[in-house]
Amino acid sequence: MSDSPGPPSATDALRFAFGTLTVLPVRVTRWDRETARGGMLCAPLAGLAVGLAAGALGGALLLLGGGPLLAAVATAAVPAALTRGLHLDGLADTADGLGSGRPAEDALRIMKQSDIGPFGVITLLFTLLAQVAVLAELYAAGWVYGAAGAAVAGITARCALTLASRTGVPAARPEGLGAAVAGTVPARAALGCAALTAALCAAAGAVSGPYGALHASLAALLGLGTGELLLRHCRRRFGGVTGDVFGALAESAGLAALVALALG
């Protein structure tokens, strides 16, 4: 990254978050570590936008008589479309790298290949099936529950990226998005972002009352905890984070939050 001309503005940070984490027509005007720090702190807001869009489509289909399963499929498809499948691709590549059992250098080379191996295919299949199954159960209880679940999953998934960008977490490669954002977010700021994420999820869950708010916030924390476990494993296996690892963290944290919602 180049040296920045001055402190980035909030707009610069939001542009970075939405421009790198979604396909929305947002132009990233600054590409430096200070802007990356702000962008990754704003990542949950990008997740909120994606989750609300997913929930809006699913809820609309349900209200139009489409049924919980169709609403769930549409809701799961929106985040994939709004990221061009980037996070799902990262999940598959990370699964191939972890499943290979190879040393870090060889595993990273496997992850960079354009094809998807058997571990990646299996992981994608069961992840998408689980997303649809959980969302269908939530929509069966009412459109507002499914939409809230989509919002909770979206926020939690992107906050996992904020936590993975904190200081002390190295990049596994010297290039790529992982290297661009690795270590940019102060640890205290990352924890504050996690607390804000739990609060936002509580607000989404409040549609079903005080218990729903508590349940949603705990689901978010469980999702973030799942992301942390995967992050620890990836650091041990690869030596740090990559763009693919970020995608795997987002998908894993979001799914874990959804499952926690369904279990309640």
C-alpha positions as CSV (number, residue, x, y, z in Angstrom):
1,M,0.0,0.0,0.0
2,S,1.1,3.5,-0.7
3,D,1.6,6.2,1.9
4,S,-1.6,8.0,2.7
5,P,-2.0,11.7,2.1
6,G,-3.7,12.3,5.4
7,P,-6.1,10.7,7.9
8,P,-8.9,8.9,6.0
9,S,-12.4,10.1,6.4
10,A,-15.4,8.0,7.5
11,T,-16.5,8.0,3.8
12,D,-13.1,6.5,2.8
13,A,-13.5,3.8,5.4
14,L,-17.1,3.0,4.2
15,R,-15.9,2.9,0.6
16,F,-13.2,0.5,1.5
17,A,-15.6,-1.8,3.4
18,F,-18.3,-1.9,0.7
19,G,-15.9,-1.8,-2.2
20,T,-13.9,-4.8,-1.1
21,L,-16.5,-6.9,0.6
22,T,-19.5,-6.4,-1.8
23,V,-20.0,-5.9,-5.5
24,L,-22.1,-2.8,-4.9
25,P,-20.9,0.0,-7.3
26,V,-18.7,1.7,-4.7
27,R,-15.3,3.0,-5.8
28,V,-12.4,2.5,-3.4
29,T,-10.7,5.9,-3.5
30,R,-7.9,5.2,-1.1
31,W,-5.9,2.0,-0.6
32,D,-3.6,2.3,2.4
33,R,-3.3,0.7,5.8
34,E,-5.1,3.6,7.6
35,T,-8.0,3.3,5.3
36,A,-8.0,-0.5,5.6
37,R,-8.2,-0.1,9.3
38,G,-11.3,2.0,9.1
39,G,-12.7,-0.2,6.4
40,M,-12.4,-3.4,8.4
41,L,-14.0,-1.7,11.4
42,C,-16.9,-0.8,9.1
43,A,-17.1,-4.4,7.8
44,P,-20.2,-5.3,10.0
45,L,-22.1,-2.4,8.3
46,A,-21.4,-4.0,4.9
47,G,-22.7,-7.3,6.4
48,L,-25.8,-5.5,7.7
49,A,-26.6,-4.2,4.2
50,V,-26.1,-7.6,2.7
51,G,-28.2,-9.3,5.4
52,L,-31.0,-6.8,5.1
53,A,-31.1,-7.3,1.3
54,A,-31.2,-11.0,1.7
55,G,-33.9,-10.9,4.3
56,A,-35.9,-8.4,2.2
57,L,-36.0,-10.8,-0.7
58,G,-36.7,-13.9,1.3
59,G,-39.4,-12.1,3.3
60,A,-41.1,-10.7,0.1
61,L,-41.2,-14.2,-1.4
62,L,-42.7,-15.7,1.7
63,L,-45.4,-13.0,1.9
64,L,-46.2,-13.6,-1.8
65,G,-46.8,-17.3,-1.0
66,G,-43.5,-18.7,-2.1
67,G,-43.1,-20.9,1.0
68,P,-40.3,-21.1,3.6
69,L,-38.0,-23.2,1.5
70,L,-38.0,-20.9,-1.5
71,A,-37.5,-17.9,0.8
72,A,-34.6,-19.7,2.4
73,V,-32.9,-20.4,-1.0
74,A,-33.4,-16.9,-2.1
75,T,-32.0,-15.5,1.1
76,A,-28.9,-17.8,0.9
77,A,-28.4,-16.7,-2.8
78,V,-28.3,-13.0,-2.1
79,P,-25.0,-12.9,-0.2
80,A,-23.4,-15.1,-2.7
81,A,-24.5,-12.8,-5.5
82,L,-23.5,-9.6,-3.7
83,T,-20.0,-11.0,-3.2
84,R,-19.7,-12.8,-6.5
85,G,-19.3,-15.9,-4.5
86,L,-16.0,-14.6,-3.1
87,H,-16.5,-15.8,0.4
88,L,-17.8,-19.2,-0.7
89,D,-14.8,-19.6,-3.0
90,G,-12.5,-18.7,-0.1
91,L,-14.3,-21.3,2.1
92,A,-13.8,-24.0,-0.6
93,D,-10.1,-23.1,-1.1
94,T,-9.4,-23.1,2.6
95,A,-11.1,-26.5,3.0
96,D,-8.9,-27.8,0.2
97,G,-5.8,-26.4,1.9
98,L,-6.7,-27.7,5.3
99,G,-7.8,-31.0,4.0
100,S,-4.6,-31.6,2.0
101,G,-2.6,-32.3,5.1
102,R,0.4,-30.7,3.3
103,P,3.0,-28.3,4.8
104,A,2.0,-24.6,4.8
105,E,3.7,-23.7,1.5
106,D,2.2,-26.5,-0.4
107,A,-1.3,-25.9,1.2
108,L,-1.1,-22.3,0.2
109,R,-0.3,-23.3,-3.4
110,I,-3.3,-25.6,-3.5
111,M,-5.5,-22.8,-2.3
112,K,-4.3,-20.5,-5.1
113,Q,-5.3,-23.0,-7.8
114,S,-8.4,-22.1,-9.8
115,D,-10.1,-25.5,-9.4
116,I,-12.0,-26.8,-6.4
117,G,-11.0,-30.1,-4.9
118,P,-13.1,-32.7,-3.1
119,F,-12.8,-31.1,0.3
120,G,-13.9,-27.8,-1.1
121,V,-16.9,-29.3,-2.9
122,I,-18.1,-31.2,0.2
123,T,-17.7,-28.2,2.4
124,L,-19.6,-26.0,0.1
125,L,-22.4,-28.5,-0.3
126,F,-23.0,-29.0,3.4
127,T,-22.6,-25.3,4.2
128,L,-25.2,-24.2,1.7
129,L,-27.5,-27.1,2.7
130,A,-27.2,-26.0,6.4
131,Q,-27.9,-22.4,5.5
132,V,-31.0,-23.2,3.6
133,A,-32.2,-25.7,6.3
134,V,-31.8,-23.2,9.1
135,L,-33.3,-20.3,7.2
136,A,-36.3,-22.4,6.1
137,E,-37.0,-23.2,9.8
138,L,-36.8,-19.5,10.7
139,Y,-39.1,-18.5,7.8
140,A,-41.6,-21.2,8.9
141,A,-42.0,-19.2,12.1
142,G,-42.7,-16.0,10.2
143,W,-41.0,-13.7,7.6
144,V,-39.7,-11.4,10.3
145,Y,-37.7,-14.3,11.9
146,G,-36.1,-15.3,8.7
147,A,-35.2,-11.7,7.8
148,A,-33.8,-11.1,11.3
149,G,-31.7,-14.3,10.9
150,A,-30.3,-13.1,7.6
151,A,-29.3,-9.8,9.2
152,V,-27.7,-11.5,12.2
153,A,-25.7,-13.8,9.9
154,G,-24.5,-11.0,7.7
155,I,-23.3,-8.8,10.6
156,T,-21.6,-11.7,12.4
157,A,-19.9,-12.9,9.3
158,R,-18.3,-9.6,8.5
159,C,-17.3,-8.9,12.2
160,A,-15.3,-12.1,12.0
161,L,-13.2,-10.4,9.4
162,T,-12.7,-7.4,11.7
163,L,-11.4,-9.6,14.4
164,A,-9.1,-11.4,12.0
165,S,-7.6,-8.1,10.9
166,R,-6.5,-7.2,14.4
167,T,-2.9,-6.6,15.4
168,G,-0.9,-9.7,16.1
169,V,-2.6,-11.8,13.3
170,P,0.0,-12.0,10.5
171,A,-0.6,-12.5,6.8
172,A,0.4,-15.9,5.3
173,R,1.4,-14.2,2.0
174,P,3.0,-10.9,1.2
175,E,0.3,-10.1,-1.4
176,G,-3.5,-10.1,-1.7
177,L,-6.4,-8.8,0.4
178,G,-5.2,-10.7,3.4
179,A,-1.9,-9.0,3.5
180,A,-3.6,-5.6,2.8
181,V,-5.7,-5.7,6.0
182,A,-3.8,-8.1,8.3
183,G,-2.8,-6.4,11.5
184,T,-4.5,-3.1,10.7
185,V,-7.1,-3.1,13.5
186,P,-6.1,-2.4,17.1
187,A,-7.2,-5.3,19.4
188,R,-9.3,-3.1,21.6
189,A,-11.1,-1.6,18.6
190,A,-11.7,-5.1,17.3
191,L,-13.3,-6.1,20.6
192,G,-15.4,-3.0,20.6
193,C,-16.6,-3.8,17.2
194,A,-17.6,-7.3,18.4
195,A,-19.5,-5.8,21.3
196,L,-21.3,-3.4,18.8
197,T,-22.1,-6.4,16.6
198,A,-23.7,-8.2,19.5
199,A,-25.8,-5.1,20.2
200,L,-26.9,-4.8,16.6
201,C,-27.8,-8.5,16.5
202,A,-29.8,-8.0,19.8
203,A,-31.7,-5.2,18.1
204,A,-32.5,-7.6,15.2
205,G,-33.6,-10.3,17.6
206,A,-35.8,-7.9,19.6
207,V,-38.6,-8.5,17.1
208,S,-39.5,-11.5,19.2
209,G,-39.1,-9.8,22.6
210,P,-36.4,-9.6,25.2
211,Y,-35.5,-13.3,25.0
212,G,-35.1,-12.9,21.3
213,A,-32.7,-10.1,21.7
214,L,-30.6,-12.1,24.2
215,H,-30.7,-15.1,22.0
216,A,-29.6,-13.2,18.9
217,S,-26.7,-11.5,20.7
218,L,-25.5,-14.9,22.1
219,A,-25.8,-16.4,18.6
220,A,-23.6,-13.7,17.3
221,L,-21.0,-14.3,20.0
222,L,-21.1,-18.0,19.3
223,G,-20.6,-17.3,15.6
224,L,-17.6,-15.0,16.4
225,G,-16.2,-17.7,18.7
226,T,-16.5,-20.2,15.8
227,G,-14.6,-17.9,13.6
228,E,-11.9,-17.5,16.2
229,L,-11.4,-21.2,16.4
230,L,-11.0,-21.5,12.7
231,L,-8.7,-18.5,12.6
232,R,-6.5,-20.1,15.3
233,H,-6.3,-23.4,13.2
234,C,-5.5,-21.5,10.0
235,R,-2.8,-19.5,11.7
236,R,-1.3,-22.8,13.0
237,R,-1.5,-24.5,9.6
238,F,-0.8,-21.6,7.2
239,G,1.2,-19.2,9.3
240,G,-1.4,-16.4,9.0
241,V,-4.4,-15.2,7.1
242,T,-5.1,-15.0,3.4
243,G,-8.1,-13.7,1.4
244,D,-9.4,-17.2,1.2
245,V,-9.1,-17.6,5.0
246,F,-11.2,-14.4,5.3
247,G,-13.9,-15.9,3.2
248,A,-13.9,-19.1,5.2
249,L,-14.1,-17.1,8.4
250,A,-17.1,-15.1,7.2
251,E,-19.0,-18.2,6.0
252,S,-18.3,-20.2,9.2
253,A,-19.2,-17.4,11.6
254,G,-22.4,-16.6,9.7
255,L,-23.5,-20.2,9.6
256,A,-22.7,-20.8,13.3
257,A,-24.8,-17.8,14.2
258,L,-27.7,-19.1,12.1
259,V,-27.5,-22.5,13.7
260,A,-27.5,-21.0,17.2
261,L,-30.7,-19.1,16.3
262,A,-32.4,-22.2,15.1
263,L,-31.4,-24.2,18.2
264,G,-33.3,-21.7,20.3
